[in-house]
């Protein structure tokens, strides 16, 4: 099933560069931006869109599906990318917290002097 653009969890964003992101905000569409699951348990029609006519703000057309969607390799690549991000996430957060603590210590030292 193609992405359900009328679902309240669907989001499309186009950047100044022309790149467009099409996704499910609940991460329920593993084949985004091309497909939603046939029987998505979280699908809810966006109520504000019912019976509305859209102007130029309608998201661009769905990109052409790659052949790798049917053989499962696209999902495998996306899963691997997500695993890499999840693996470094804790380290990045810890690094940011350390930097915040150091900044606070430096501010406190400056106030005392």
C-alpha positions in Angstrom: 0.0 0.0 0.0 1.4 3.5 -0.9 2.1 5.9 2.0 -1.2 7.1 3.4 -0.7 10.9 3.1 -4.1 11.4 4.8 -2.9 9.6 8.0 -2.4 12.0 10.9 1.0 10.4 11.6 2.3 11.0 8.1 4.7 13.9 7.7 6.3 15.4 4.6 8.8 18.2 4.7 10.6 19.9 1.8 13.8 21.7 2.5 15.3 24.7 0.6 17.7 22.3 -1.2 14.6 20.6 -2.7 15.1 17.4 -0.7 11.9 16.0 0.7 11.4 13.8 3.7 8.3 11.6 3.8 7.8 9.5 6.9 5.5 8.1 9.6 6.0 9.9 12.8 5.4 6.7 14.8 8.0 4.8 12.8 5.3 2.3 11.8 6.2 2.3 8.0 9.4 0.4 7.5 9.3 0.9 3.8 8.8 4.7 4.0 8.7 6.8 1.9 7.2 4.3 -0.5 4.8 2.2 1.5 2.7 1.9 4.6 1.9 -1.5 6.1 -1.4 -3.0 4.7 -3.1 -3.2 8.1 -1.4 -0.5 10.1 -2.9 -0.6 13.6 -2.0 3.1 14.2 -3.6 4.5 11.1 -5.9 7.4 11.8 -7.4 9.7 9.2 -6.3 13.3 9.6 -9.6 14.9 10.6 -8.6 18.4 9.5 -8.1 17.1 5.9 -11.5 15.5 5.4 -13.3 17.1 2.5 -10.6 19.8 2.0 -9.1 20.8 -1.3 -5.3 21.2 -1.1 -3.4 23.9 -2.8 0.3 24.1 -3.5 1.2 22.8 -0.1 0.4 19.2 -1.1 3.4 17.0 -0.6 5.3 16.1 -3.8 4.6 12.8 -5.5 6.0 9.6 -3.9 9.3 8.7 -5.4 9.6 5.7 -7.6 9.9 2.4 -5.6 13.3 0.7 -5.8 13.3 -3.0 -6.7 15.0 -3.6 -3.3 11.7 -3.1 -1.5 10.4 -6.4 -2.7 13.5 -8.4 -1.9 13.9 -7.0 1.6 17.3 -5.4 1.1 16.0 -1.8 1.6 14.5 -2.7 5.0 17.8 -4.4 5.9 19.8 -1.3 5.0 17.5 0.9 7.0 17.6 -1.4 10.0 21.4 -1.4 9.9 21.5 2.4 9.7 19.1 2.6 12.7 21.3 0.2 14.6 24.4 2.3 14.0 22.6 5.4 15.2 21.3 3.7 18.2 24.7 2.3 19.1 26.3 5.8 19.2 23.4 7.6 20.7 24.3 7.0 24.3 27.9 8.2 23.7 26.7 11.4 22.0 24.3 12.2 24.8 27.0 11.5 27.4 29.5 13.7 25.5 26.9 16.5 25.4 26.2 16.2 29.1 29.9 16.4 29.9 30.3 19.6 27.8 27.3 21.1 29.6 28.8 20.3 33.0 32.2 21.8 32.0 30.5 25.0 30.7 28.6 25.2 34.0 31.8 24.7 36.0 33.6 27.4 34.0 30.6 29.8 34.5 30.6 29.1 38.3 34.4 29.7 38.5 34.0 33.0 36.6 31.3 34.1 39.0 33.4 33.4 42.0 36.4 35.4 40.7 
